[in-house]
Amino acid sequence: MTQTSRSVRQDRIADHVLREGSVTASQLAETFSVSLMTVHRDLDELERQGVVRKFHGGVSAQPSSVFESNVAYRLRTARAEKAAIARFARTLIEPGMAVMLDDSTTTLGVAELLTDAAPLTVITNFLQVINAMSRADRVRLISLGGEYYPTHDSFLGVPCIEAIESLRADVLLTSTSAASGGLTYHQEQEIVLVKRAMMRSATRKVLLMDHTKLGGTALHQLAPLTDFDDVVVDGGTPADVVRALRDRRVNVHVAPLDTP
């Protein structure tokens, strides 16, 4: 079997596990018509990448405080919702702006839509956005340095925060792990500190959150929802949740899922 076909099968296995939540190795072997030994090799590789978590007799995609931070996992979740939010966020960007993007996979979707908004200045600590914007015409790219964290594919730490504090952006597009009770949360303090610095350095602060993150919490409090000028959620967000947010004076925008 070629490396390409193995990678395709691993992608299909990962998507299946994410849909189901948890499955056994024997179920995967039957579903994909491969041996148990092959399934275990694939799962070992997917666990190494941080996409799934193995347990005795099976595999799970249920997030944990560490697992859900992994960029490989986040790239595979709520893709339609994130795409809808990215399309709406793109309408907030005008040529000539200085746009700051954090290391969330939702803002990566926005970055991929920014080429027709040039000229722009894009400021980011996310390596995937850096790679995408480095090929864009008429985009001034400012890469925020710091210590590289492979799990997040981004740069964090004191050097990153100091670089942020030396800049001023017209708009920040950011996301986080969870929101409830009028507050936002993230499970890792290094990322919280960078996001807070970004908020201080931006004139307009826009929070992008798919509906799966609403109603949850994580270890560290990031900021009140009212600290953001705009909060963009997807059309899968229940109407009563949207009303509750607006009752808290949160400026909520709902991005329709069926936008072309």
Secondary structure, 3 states (H helix, E strand, C coil): CCHHHHHHHHHHHHHHHHHHCEEEHHHHHHHHCCCHHHHHHHHHHHHHHCCCEEECCEEECCCCCCHHHCHHHHHHCCHHHHHHHHHHHHCCCCCCCEEEECCCHHHHHHHCCHHHHCCEEEEECEHHHHHHHCCCCCEEEEECCCEEECCCCEEECHHHHHHHHCCCEEEEEECCCEEECCEEEECCHHHHHHHHHHHHCEEEEEEECCHHHECCCCCEEEEEHHHCCEEEEECCCCHHHHHHHHHCCCCEEEECCCCC
